[in-house]
Amino acid sequence: MGVLAGLSEGGATLLGVLAGSASYIAAPAAVRLALPAANPAFYLTSSLGITFPFNLVVGIPLFSPLRGR
C-alpha cells in the first residue's frame, strides 16, 4: 500500500508497522468487553510488554524488505 501511495522506503515501512500495531489499541478494549472477569495485567502485558517489543525487533526488519512487493 505504501508503494502504491508513492511513499519512500521509510514511509512504507512505517505504514506497515502502524498497520500491524493497530491491534495494540483494539485488543485490550475488546478483551475487556468480551471477558469482563479477565485480569487486565495479563492482556495488557501480553499486548504491550511482549508483542510490541517483538514487533520492534523482528517486525520492522520483516516489513522493510516487503515494501516493493
All heavy atoms as a GROMACS GRO file, in nm:
protein
  484
    1MET      N    1   0.082  -0.119   0.000
    1MET     CA    2   0.000   0.000   0.000
    1MET      C    3   0.087   0.126   0.000
    1MET      O    4   0.052   0.223  -0.063
    1MET     CB    5  -0.092   0.000   0.123
    1MET     CG    6  -0.196  -0.112   0.125
    1MET     SD    7  -0.307  -0.114  -0.015
    1MET     CE    8  -0.396   0.036   0.011
    2GLY      N    9   0.198   0.120   0.073
    2GLY     CA   10   0.286   0.236   0.078
    2GLY      C   11   0.347   0.268  -0.056
    2GLY      O   12   0.359   0.384  -0.094
    3VAL      N   13   0.386   0.163  -0.130
    3VAL     CA   14   0.444   0.183  -0.263
    3VAL      C   15   0.339   0.240  -0.358
    3VAL      O   16   0.367   0.331  -0.436
    3VAL     CB   17   0.502   0.049  -0.317
    3VAL    CG1   18   0.546   0.063  -0.461
    3VAL    CG2   19   0.618   0.004  -0.231
    4LEU      N   20   0.217   0.187  -0.350
    4LEU     CA   21   0.110   0.239  -0.436
    4LEU      C   22   0.077   0.384  -0.403
    4LEU      O   23   0.037   0.460  -0.492
    4LEU     CB   24  -0.016   0.153  -0.420
    4LEU     CG   25  -0.006   0.010  -0.472
    4LEU    CD1   26  -0.134  -0.067  -0.438
    4LEU    CD2   27   0.020   0.008  -0.621
    5ALA      N   28   0.096   0.422  -0.278
    5ALA     CA   29   0.070   0.560  -0.237
    5ALA      C   30   0.188   0.652  -0.267
    5ALA      O   31   0.179   0.772  -0.245
    5ALA     CB   32   0.037   0.565  -0.088
    6GLY      N   33   0.298   0.596  -0.318
    6GLY     CA   34   0.415   0.676  -0.352
    6GLY      C   35   0.503   0.710  -0.234
    6GLY      O   36   0.577   0.808  -0.239
    7LEU      N   37   0.496   0.632  -0.127
    7LEU     CA   38   0.578   0.659  -0.009
    7LEU      C   39   0.722   0.614  -0.030
    7LEU      O   40   0.749   0.523  -0.110
    7LEU     CB   41   0.520   0.588   0.113
    7LEU     CG   42   0.380   0.630   0.157
    7LEU    CD1   43   0.333   0.544   0.273
    7LEU    CD2   44   0.377   0.777   0.193
    8SER      N   45   0.811   0.673   0.044
    8SER     CA   46   0.951   0.631   0.041
    8SER      C   47   0.964   0.497   0.113
    8SER      O   48   0.868   0.446   0.170
    8SER     CB   49   1.037   0.736   0.113
    8SER     OG   50   1.002   0.739   0.250
    9GLU      N   51   1.085   0.442   0.112
    9GLU     CA   52   1.108   0.314   0.181
    9GLU      C   53   1.074   0.326   0.330
    9GLU      O   54   1.006   0.241   0.387
    9GLU     CB   55   1.253   0.270   0.165
    9GLU     CG   56   1.284   0.140   0.237
    9GLU     CD   57   1.427   0.095   0.218
    9GLU    OE1   58   1.501   0.156   0.139
    9GLU    OE2   59   1.465  -0.003   0.285
   10GLY      N   60   1.121   0.433   0.392
   10GLY     CA   61   1.091   0.454   0.534
   10GLY      C   62   0.944   0.475   0.559
   10GLY      O   63   0.888   0.425   0.656
   11GLY      N   64   0.879   0.548   0.471
   11GLY     CA   65   0.735   0.572   0.486
   11GLY      C   66   0.654   0.446   0.469
   11GLY      O   67   0.558   0.422   0.544
   12ALA      N   68   0.691   0.363   0.372
   12ALA     CA   69   0.620   0.236   0.351
   12ALA      C   70   0.643   0.142   0.468
   12ALA      O   71   0.550   0.073   0.511
   12ALA     CB   72   0.666   0.172   0.221
   13THR      N   73   0.764   0.142   0.522
   13THR     CA   74   0.793   0.059   0.639
   13THR      C   75   0.711   0.106   0.758
   13THR      O   76   0.651   0.026   0.830
   13THR     CB   77   0.943   0.063   0.674
   13THR    OG1   78   1.017   0.014   0.562
   13THR    CG2   79   0.974  -0.022   0.795
   14LEU      N   80   0.705   0.236   0.779
   14LEU     CA   81   0.627   0.291   0.890
   14LEU      C   82   0.479   0.259   0.873
   14LEU      O   83   0.411   0.226   0.970
   14LEU     CB   84   0.649   0.441   0.900
   14LEU     CG   85   0.582   0.510   1.017
   14LEU    CD1   86   0.628   0.450   1.150
   14LEU    CD2   87   0.615   0.658   1.014
   15LEU      N   88   0.428   0.266   0.752
   15LEU     CA   89   0.288   0.231   0.727
   15LEU      C   90   0.263   0.085   0.766
   15LEU      O   91   0.162   0.054   0.829
   15LEU     CB   92   0.251   0.254   0.580
   15LEU     CG   93   0.109   0.215   0.541
   15LEU    CD1   94   0.007   0.302   0.614
   15LEU    CD2   95   0.091   0.224   0.390
   16GLY      N   96   0.354  -0.005   0.730
   16GLY     CA   97   0.340  -0.146   0.768
   16GLY      C   98   0.343  -0.166   0.918
   16GLY      O   99   0.265  -0.244   0.973
   17VAL      N  100   0.433  -0.096   0.984
   17VAL     CA  101   0.443  -0.107   1.130
   17VAL      C  102   0.316  -0.055   1.196
   17VAL      O  103   0.263  -0.117   1.288
   17VAL     CB  104   0.568  -0.034   1.182
   17VAL    CG1  105   0.568  -0.025   1.333
   17VAL    CG2  106   0.694  -0.102   1.133
   18LEU      N  107   0.267   0.059   1.152
   18LEU     CA  108   0.145   0.116   1.211
   18LEU      C  109   0.023   0.027   1.184
   18LEU      O  110  -0.061   0.009   1.273
   18LEU     CB  111   0.121   0.256   1.157
   18LEU     CG  112   0.220   0.362   1.204
   18LEU    CD1  113   0.196   0.492   1.131
   18LEU    CD2  114   0.214   0.380   1.353
   19ALA      N  115   0.014  -0.027   1.064
   19ALA     CA  116  -0.099  -0.116   1.034
   19ALA      C  117  -0.090  -0.244   1.118
   19ALA      O  118  -0.192  -0.293   1.168
   19ALA     CB  119  -0.099  -0.152   0.886
   20GLY      N  120   0.030  -0.294   1.136
   20GLY     CA  121   0.048  -0.414   1.217
   20GLY      C  122   0.027  -0.391   1.365
   20GLY      O  123  -0.006  -0.482   1.439
   21SER      N  124   0.045  -0.269   1.410
   21SER     CA  125   0.032  -0.241   1.553
   21SER      C  126  -0.105  -0.189   1.592
   21SER      O  127  -0.126  -0.154   1.708
   21SER     CB  128   0.140  -0.143   1.597
   21SER     OG  129   0.120  -0.017   1.536
   22ALA      N  130  -0.198  -0.184   1.501
   22ALA     CA  131  -0.331  -0.134   1.534
   22ALA      C  132  -0.399  -0.218   1.641
   22ALA      O  133  -0.480  -0.168   1.718
   22ALA     CB  134  -0.417  -0.128   1.408
   23SER      N  135  -0.364  -0.345   1.649
   23SER     CA  136  -0.427  -0.433   1.748
   23SER      C  137  -0.386  -0.399   1.890
   23SER      O  138  -0.454  -0.439   1.985
   23SER     CB  139  -0.395  -0.578   1.718
   23SER     OG  140  -0.256  -0.602   1.733
   24TYR      N  141  -0.276  -0.327   1.910
   24TYR     CA  142  -0.236  -0.291   2.047
   24TYR      C  143  -0.338  -0.199   2.110
   24TYR      O  144  -0.354  -0.196   2.231
   24TYR     CB  145  -0.100  -0.220   2.048
   24TYR     CG  146   0.010  -0.300   1.989
   24TYR    CD1  147   0.093  -0.246   1.892
   24TYR    CD2  148   0.033  -0.430   2.029
   24TYR    CE1  149   0.195  -0.319   1.837
   24TYR    CE2  150   0.134  -0.505   1.973
   24TYR     CZ  151   0.215  -0.449   1.878
   24TYR     OH  152   0.315  -0.522   1.822
   25ILE      N  153  -0.408  -0.123   2.029
   25ILE     CA  154  -0.511  -0.032   2.080
   25ILE      C  155  -0.644  -0.106   2.094
   25ILE      O  156  -0.714  -0.092   2.194
   25ILE     CB  157  -0.526   0.088   1.985
   25ILE    CG1  158  -0.395   0.167   1.980
   25ILE    CG2  159  -0.642   0.177   2.027
   25ILE    CD1  160  -0.389   0.266   1.868
   26ALA      N  161  -0.678  -0.187   1.995
   26ALA     CA  162  -0.808  -0.251   1.993
   26ALA      C  163  -0.818  -0.375   2.081
   26ALA      O  164  -0.923  -0.399   2.141
   26ALA     CB  165  -0.844  -0.288   1.849
   27ALA      N  166  -0.714  -0.453   2.089
   27ALA     CA  167  -0.722  -0.582   2.160
   27ALA      C  168  -0.755  -0.567   2.308
   27ALA      O  169  -0.845  -0.636   2.357
   27ALA     CB  170  -0.593  -0.661   2.140
   28PRO      N  171  -0.686  -0.482   2.385
   28PRO     CA  172  -0.722  -0.472   2.527
   28PRO      C  173  -0.867  -0.429   2.550
   28PRO      O  174  -0.935  -0.481   2.638
   28PRO     CB  175  -0.624  -0.369   2.582
   28PRO     CG  176  -0.506  -0.378   2.492
   28PRO     CD  177  -0.564  -0.406   2.356
   29ALA      N  178  -0.917  -0.337   2.468
   29ALA     CA  179  -1.056  -0.294   2.483
   29ALA      C  180  -1.153  -0.406   2.448
   29ALA      O  181  -1.254  -0.426   2.516
   29ALA     CB  182  -1.083  -0.172   2.394
   30ALA      N  183  -1.121  -0.483   2.344
   30ALA     CA  184  -1.207  -0.595   2.306
   30ALA      C  185  -1.208  -0.703   2.413
   30ALA      O  186  -1.313  -0.761   2.444
   30ALA     CB  187  -1.161  -0.653   2.172
   31VAL      N  188  -1.092  -0.732   2.469
   31VAL     CA  189  -1.085  -0.833   2.575
   31VAL      C  190  -1.163  -0.786   2.697
   31VAL      O  191  -1.236  -0.864   2.760
   31VAL     CB  192  -0.938  -0.865   2.612
   31VAL    CG1  193  -0.929  -0.950   2.737
   31VAL    CG2  194  -0.868  -0.935   2.497
   32ARG      N  195  -1.149  -0.659   2.732
   32ARG     CA  196  -1.220  -0.606   2.849
   32ARG      C  197  -1.371  -0.618   2.832
   32ARG      O  198  -1.444  -0.650   2.925
   32ARG     CB  199  -1.182  -0.460   2.871
   32ARG     CG  200  -1.240  -0.401   2.997
   32ARG     CD  201  -1.193  -0.261   3.015
   32ARG     NE  202  -1.204  -0.188   2.889
   32ARG     CZ  203  -1.264  -0.072   2.874
   32ARG    NH1  204  -1.315  -0.014   2.978
   32ARG    NH2  205  -1.272  -0.014   2.758
   33LEU      N  206  -1.420  -0.593   2.710
   33LEU     CA  207  -1.565  -0.603   2.686
   33LEU      C  208  -1.611  -0.748   2.676
   33LEU      O  209  -1.717  -0.783   2.727
   33LEU     CB  210  -1.602  -0.529   2.558
   33LEU     CG  211  -1.590  -0.377   2.563
   33LEU    CD1  212  -1.616  -0.317   2.426
   33LEU    CD2  213  -1.687  -0.321   2.665
   34ALA      N  214  -1.533  -0.833   2.609
   34ALA     CA  215  -1.574  -0.972   2.588
   34ALA      C  216  -1.558  -1.057   2.713
   34ALA      O  217  -1.637  -1.148   2.736
   34ALA     CB  218  -1.496  -1.032   2.472
   35LEU      N  219  -1.455  -1.029   2.791
   35LEU     CA  220  -1.426  -1.109   2.910
   35LEU      C  221  -1.410  -1.018   3.031
   35LEU      O  222  -1.299  -0.989   3.074
   35LEU     CB  223  -1.296  -1.190   2.889
   35LEU     CG  224  -1.292  -1.280   2.766
   35LEU    CD1  225  -1.152  -1.328   2.739
   35LEU    CD2  226  -1.387  -1.397   2.785
   36PRO      N  227  -1.519  -0.971   3.088
   36PRO     CA  228  -1.509  -0.874   3.196
   36PRO      C  229  -1.434  -0.926   3.319
   36PRO      O  230  -1.378  -0.848   3.395
   36PRO     CB  231  -1.653  -0.841   3.231
   36PRO     CG  232  -1.740  -0.921   3.143
   36PRO     CD  233  -1.655  -1.002   3.052
   37ALA      N  234  -1.430  -1.058   3.338
   37ALA     CA  235  -1.361  -1.114   3.455
   37ALA      C  236  -1.212  -1.133   3.430
   37ALA      O  237  -1.138  -1.172   3.521
   37ALA     CB  238  -1.424  -1.247   3.494
   38ALA      N  239  -1.166  -1.106   3.309
   38ALA     CA  240  -1.024  -1.126   3.277
   38ALA      C  241  -0.938  -1.026   3.352
   38ALA      O  242  -0.976  -0.911   3.375
   38ALA     CB  243  -1.002  -1.111   3.127
   39ASN      N  244  -0.821  -1.070   3.390
   39ASN     CA  245  -0.726  -0.986   3.463
   39ASN      C  246  -0.656  -0.893   3.364
   39ASN      O  247  -0.587  -0.939   3.274
   39ASN     CB  248  -0.624  -1.076   3.534
   39ASN     CG  249  -0.530  -0.999   3.621
   39ASN    OD1  250  -0.522  -0.877   3.615
   39ASN    ND2  251  -0.457  -1.071   3.704
   40PRO      N  252  -0.670  -0.761   3.379
   40PRO     CA  253  -0.607  -0.667   3.285
   40PRO      C  254  -0.456  -0.679   3.280
   40PRO      O  255  -0.395  -0.650   3.178
   40PRO     CB  256  -0.648  -0.529   3.336
   40PRO     CG  257  -0.759  -0.551   3.431
   40PRO     CD  258  -0.750  -0.692   3.479
   41ALA      N  259  -0.396  -0.724   3.388
   41ALA     CA  260  -0.250  -0.738   3.388
   41ALA      C  261  -0.203  -0.837   3.282
   41ALA      O  262  -0.098  -0.817   3.220
   41ALA     CB  263  -0.201  -0.783   3.525
   42PHE      N  264  -0.282  -0.939   3.256
   42PHE     CA  265  -0.241  -1.040   3.158
   42PHE      C  266  -0.254  -0.988   3.015
   42PHE      O  267  -0.162  -0.998   2.935
   42PHE     CB  268  -0.323  -1.168   3.173
   42PHE     CG  269  -0.293  -1.244   3.299
   42PHE    CD1  270  -0.396  -1.287   3.380
   42PHE    CD2  271  -0.164  -1.272   3.337
   42PHE    CE1  272  -0.371  -1.355   3.496
   42PHE    CE2  273  -0.136  -1.340   3.453
   42PHE     CZ  274  -0.240  -1.382   3.533
   43TYR      N  275  -0.371  -0.931   2.981
   43TYR     CA  276  -0.386  -0.890   2.841
   43TYR      C  277  -0.311  -0.762   2.808
   43TYR      O  278  -0.267  -0.745   2.695
   43TYR     CB  279  -0.532  -0.886   2.796
   43TYR     CG  280  -0.627  -0.795   2.869
   43TYR    CD1  281  -0.632  -0.660   2.840
   43TYR    CD2  282  -0.715  -0.844   2.964
   43TYR    CE1  283  -0.722  -0.577   2.903
   43TYR    CE2  284  -0.806  -0.762   3.027
   43TYR     CZ  285  -0.809  -0.628   2.998
   43TYR     OH  286  -0.898  -0.545   3.059
   44LEU      N  287  -0.292  -0.674   2.902
   44LEU     CA  288  -0.211  -0.555   2.875
   44LEU      C  289  -0.063  -0.590   2.865
   44LEU      O  290   0.009  -0.539   2.779
   44LEU     CB  291  -0.233  -0.449   2.982
   44LEU     CG  292  -0.367  -0.378   2.978
   44LEU    CD1  293  -0.384  -0.286   3.098
   44LEU    CD2  294  -0.383  -0.301   2.850
   45THR      N  295  -0.017  -0.681   2.952
   45THR     CA  296   0.123  -0.723   2.947
   45THR      C  297   0.153  -0.797   2.818
   45THR      O  298   0.256  -0.773   2.755
   45THR     CB  299   0.155  -0.813   3.067
   45THR    OG1  300   0.132  -0.740   3.186
   45THR    CG2  301   0.300  -0.859   3.063
   46SER      N  302   0.064  -0.886   2.776
   46SER     CA  303   0.090  -0.959   2.653
   46SER      C  304   0.086  -0.868   2.531
   46SER      O  305   0.164  -0.884   2.437
   46SER     CB  306  -0.007  -1.076   2.636
   46SER     OG  307  -0.138  -1.029   2.623
   47SER      N  308  -0.003  -0.770   2.532
   47SER     CA  309  -0.014  -0.679   2.418
   47SER      C  310   0.103  -0.581   2.412
   47SER      O  311   0.168  -0.566   2.309
   47SER     CB  312  -0.146  -0.603   2.427
   47SER     OG  313  -0.153  -0.505   2.327
   48LEU      N  314   0.130  -0.514   2.524
   48LEU     CA  315   0.231  -0.408   2.524
   48LEU      C  316   0.370  -0.456   2.566
   48LEU      O  317   0.470  -0.403   2.520
   48LEU     CB  318   0.186  -0.294   2.615
   48LEU     CG  319   0.057  -0.225   2.573
   48LEU    CD1  320   0.014  -0.126   2.678
   48LEU    CD2  321   0.076  -0.157   2.439
   49GLY      N  322   0.376  -0.555   2.653
   49GLY     CA  323   0.505  -0.597   2.707
   49GLY      C  324   0.575  -0.705   2.628
   49GLY      O  325   0.697  -0.718   2.635
   50ILE      N  326   0.499  -0.782   2.552
   50ILE     CA  327   0.559  -0.892   2.476
   50ILE      C  328   0.552  -0.866   2.326
   50ILE      O  329   0.653  -0.865   2.257
   50ILE     CB  330   0.491  -1.026   2.512
   50ILE    CG1  331   0.512  -1.059   2.660
   50ILE    CG2  332   0.545  -1.139   2.424
   50ILE    CD1  333   0.430  -1.174   2.710
   51THR      N  334   0.432  -0.844   2.276
   51THR     CA  335   0.413  -0.832   2.131
   51THR      C  336   0.475  -0.705   2.074
   51THR      O  337   0.538  -0.710   1.968
   51THR     CB  338   0.263  -0.836   2.099
   51THR    OG1  339   0.205  -0.949   2.163
   51THR    CG2  340   0.239  -0.848   1.951
   52PHE      N  341   0.460  -0.592   2.141
   52PHE     CA  342   0.514  -0.467   2.089
   52PHE      C  343   0.667  -0.471   2.075
   52PHE      O  344   0.719  -0.441   1.967
   52PHE     CB  345   0.469  -0.350   2.176
   52PHE     CG  346   0.521  -0.217   2.131
   52PHE    CD1  347   0.477  -0.162   2.013
   52PHE    CD2  348   0.614  -0.149   2.205
   52PHE    CE1  349   0.524  -0.039   1.969
   52PHE    CE2  350   0.663  -0.027   2.163
   52PHE     CZ  351   0.617   0.029   2.045
   53PRO      N  352   0.742  -0.511   2.179
   53PRO     CA  353   0.888  -0.519   2.161
   53PRO      C  354   0.928  -0.622   2.056
   53PRO      O  355   1.024  -0.601   1.981
   53PRO     CB  356   0.940  -0.559   2.299
   53PRO     CG  357   0.833  -0.522   2.394
   53PRO     CD  358   0.704  -0.532   2.318
   54PHE      N  359   0.854  -0.733   2.047
   54PHE     CA  360   0.884  -0.833   1.945
   54PHE      C  361   0.870  -0.773   1.806
   54PHE      O  362   0.955  -0.794   1.719
   54PHE     CB  363   0.792  -0.954   1.960
   54PHE     CG  364   0.811  -1.057   1.853
   54PHE    CD1  365   0.914  -1.148   1.861
   54PHE    CD2  366   0.726  -1.061   1.744
   54PHE    CE1  367   0.933  -1.243   1.762
   54PHE    CE2  368   0.744  -1.156   1.645
   54PHE     CZ  369   0.847  -1.248   1.654
   55ASN      N  370   0.764  -0.696   1.784
   55ASN     CA  371   0.745  -0.635   1.653
   55ASN      C  372   0.849  -0.528   1.624
   55ASN      O  373   0.885  -0.507   1.508
   55ASN     CB  374   0.604  -0.579   1.639
   55ASN     CG  375   0.505  -0.687   1.606
   55ASN    OD1  376   0.540  -0.790   1.552
   55ASN    ND2  377   0.380  -0.664   1.639
   56LEU      N  378   0.898  -0.460   1.725
   56LEU     CA  379   1.005  -0.363   1.702
   56LEU      C  380   1.134  -0.432   1.660
   56LEU      O  381   1.203  -0.386   1.570
   56LEU     CB  382   1.031  -0.280   1.828
   56LEU     CG  383   0.928  -0.175   1.863
   56LEU    CD1  384   0.968  -0.104   1.991
   56LEU    CD2  385   0.910  -0.075   1.752
   57VAL      N  386   1.165  -0.543   1.723
   57VAL     CA  387   1.291  -0.612   1.695
   57VAL      C  388   1.280  -0.699   1.570
   57VAL      O  389   1.371  -0.703   1.488
   57VAL     CB  390   1.332  -0.698   1.817
   57VAL    CG1  391   1.452  -0.784   1.787
   57VAL    CG2  392   1.360  -0.608   1.936
   58VAL      N  393   1.168  -0.768   1.551
   58VAL     CA  394   1.153  -0.862   1.441
   58VAL      C  395   1.063  -0.806   1.330
   58VAL      O  396   1.091  -0.825   1.212
   58VAL     CB  397   1.096  -0.997   1.492
   58VAL    CG1  398   1.073  -1.095   1.379
   58VAL    CG2  399   1.191  -1.057   1.595
   59GLY      N  400   0.956  -0.737   1.367
   59GLY     CA  401   0.858  -0.692   1.269
   59GLY      C  402   0.910  -0.589   1.172
   59GLY      O  403   0.887  -0.600   1.051
   60ILE      N  404   0.979  -0.488   1.221
   60ILE     CA  405   1.029  -0.383   1.131
   60ILE      C  406   1.127  -0.440   1.030
   60ILE      O  407   1.114  -0.411   0.910
   60ILE     CB  408   1.089  -0.265   1.211
   60ILE    CG1  409   0.976  -0.192   1.285
   60ILE    CG2  410   1.164  -0.169   1.119
   60ILE    CD1  411   1.023  -0.083   1.377
   61PRO      N  412   1.224  -0.523   1.070
   61PRO     CA  413   1.311  -0.582   0.967
   61PRO      C  414   1.237  -0.672   0.868
   61PRO      O  415   1.279  -0.686   0.754
   61PRO     CB  416   1.412  -0.664   1.048
   61PRO     CG  417   1.415  -0.598   1.181
   61PRO     CD  418   1.275  -0.550   1.204
   62LEU      N  419   1.124  -0.730   0.908
   62LEU     CA  420   1.047  -0.810   0.814
   62LEU      C  421   0.962  -0.724   0.721
   62LEU      O  422   0.945  -0.758   0.604
   62LEU     CB  423   0.955  -0.907   0.890
   62LEU     CG  424   1.022  -1.026   0.956
   62LEU    CD1  425   0.920  -1.108   1.034
   62LEU    CD2  426   1.092  -1.113   0.854
   63PHE      N  427   0.907  -0.614   0.772
   63PHE     CA  428   0.825  -0.526   0.688
   63PHE      C  429   0.908  -0.451   0.585
   63PHE      O  430   0.862  -0.428   0.474
   63PHE     CB  431   0.750  -0.424   0.773
   63PHE     CG  432   0.632  -0.479   0.849
   63PHE    CD1  433   0.612  -0.443   0.981
   63PHE    CD2  434   0.542  -0.562   0.790
   63PHE    CE1  435   0.504  -0.491   1.053
   63PHE    CE2  436   0.433  -0.611   0.859
   63PHE     CZ  437   0.415  -0.576   0.990
   64SER      N  438   1.028  -0.413   0.620
   64SER     CA  439   1.109  -0.330   0.532
   64SER      C  440   1.137  -0.394   0.396
   64SER      O  441   1.118  -0.330   0.293
   64SER     CB  442   1.238  -0.293   0.602
   64SER     OG  443   1.312  -0.203   0.523
   65PRO      N  444   1.180  -0.520   0.388
   65PRO     CA  445   1.205  -0.578   0.255
   65PRO      C  446   1.078  -0.603   0.174
   65PRO      O  447   1.084  -0.618   0.053
   65PRO     CB  448   1.274  -0.712   0.283
   65PRO     CG  449   1.316  -0.707   0.425
   65PRO     CD  450   1.229  -0.607   0.493
   66LEU      N  451   0.963  -0.607   0.237
   66LEU     CA  452   0.839  -0.633   0.166
   66LEU      C  453   0.781  -0.511   0.099
   66LEU      O  454   0.679  -0.519   0.031
   66LEU     CB  455   0.734  -0.690   0.264
   66LEU     CG  456   0.767  -0.826   0.325
   66LEU    CD1  457   0.662  -0.864   0.428
   66LEU    CD2  458   0.781  -0.932   0.220
   67ARG      N  459   0.844  -0.397   0.114
   67ARG     CA  460   0.789  -0.271   0.064
   67ARG      C  461   0.768  -0.268  -0.085
   67ARG      O  462   0.680  -0.202  -0.135
   67ARG     CB  463   0.876  -0.155   0.106
   67ARG     CG  464   1.010  -0.153   0.036
   67ARG     CD  465   1.090  -0.032   0.068
   67ARG     NE  466   1.222  -0.045   0.014
   67ARG     CZ  467   1.254  -0.027  -0.113
   67ARG    NH1  468   1.162   0.006  -0.200
   67ARG    NH2  469   1.377  -0.043  -0.155
   68GLY      N  470   0.850  -0.342  -0.162
   68GLY     CA  471   0.841  -0.334  -0.307
   68GLY      C  472   0.760  -0.446  -0.370
   68GLY      O  473   0.756  -0.459  -0.490
   69ARG      N  474   0.695  -0.526  -0.291
   69ARG     CA  475   0.622  -0.640  -0.347
   69ARG      C  476   0.474  -0.614  -0.352
   69ARG      O  477   0.415  -0.540  -0.291
   69ARG     CB  478   0.649  -0.764  -0.262
   69ARG     CG  479   0.792  -0.806  -0.275
   69ARG     CD  480   0.816  -0.931  -0.199
   69ARG     NE  481   0.960  -0.956  -0.209
   69ARG     CZ  482   1.023  -1.041  -0.137
   69ARG    NH1  483   0.958  -1.112  -0.048
   69ARG    NH2  484   1.151  -1.060  -0.151
   0.00000   0.00000   0.00000
